[in-house]
């Protein structure tokens, strides 16, 4: 899955597709990028950060030292928490944490979209897709953030657009 996300990130950044493979590590699969004239890079956050720098869009890594640190924190959260979800209870826990965090925020770090928003969005997409409308309403701040990110130009790409509101079948017209 991480290889697909990195491919989507490359498209979003306007880069050509890289040469990816996966290697087993710690009971999971870790993406590896072979760089033309250098060593291979491994790990979702490492490769994603490299791609952002390669595309000369370093603003996605954060504007200030504090934002850069928060972006790195969320990339670590993605790898250590979201990518390792094992149960419905784990899902509820991270959605509850994110919902609380996003209560007064539009983006995860700062006042504009960052790499953290993009990779957390990609990581949460299959989880959010499995939620009912009522469950999405329970995590209203996550739903607001997710809907905003999925409509950001170039982010969603091949992923299906997820619905967050109920459609009214009947109107109150008399």
Buried (B, 14 or more C-beta within 10 A) or exposed (E): BBBBBBBBBBBBBEBEEBEBEBEEEEEEBBBBBEEEEEEEBBBBBBBBBBBBEEBEBEBBBBBEEEBBEBBBEBBEBBBEBBBEBEEEEBBEEBBEEBBEBBEEEBBBBBEEBBBBBBBBBBBBBEBBEEBEEEBBEBBEBBBBBBBBBBEEEEBBEEBEEBEBEEEEEEEEEE
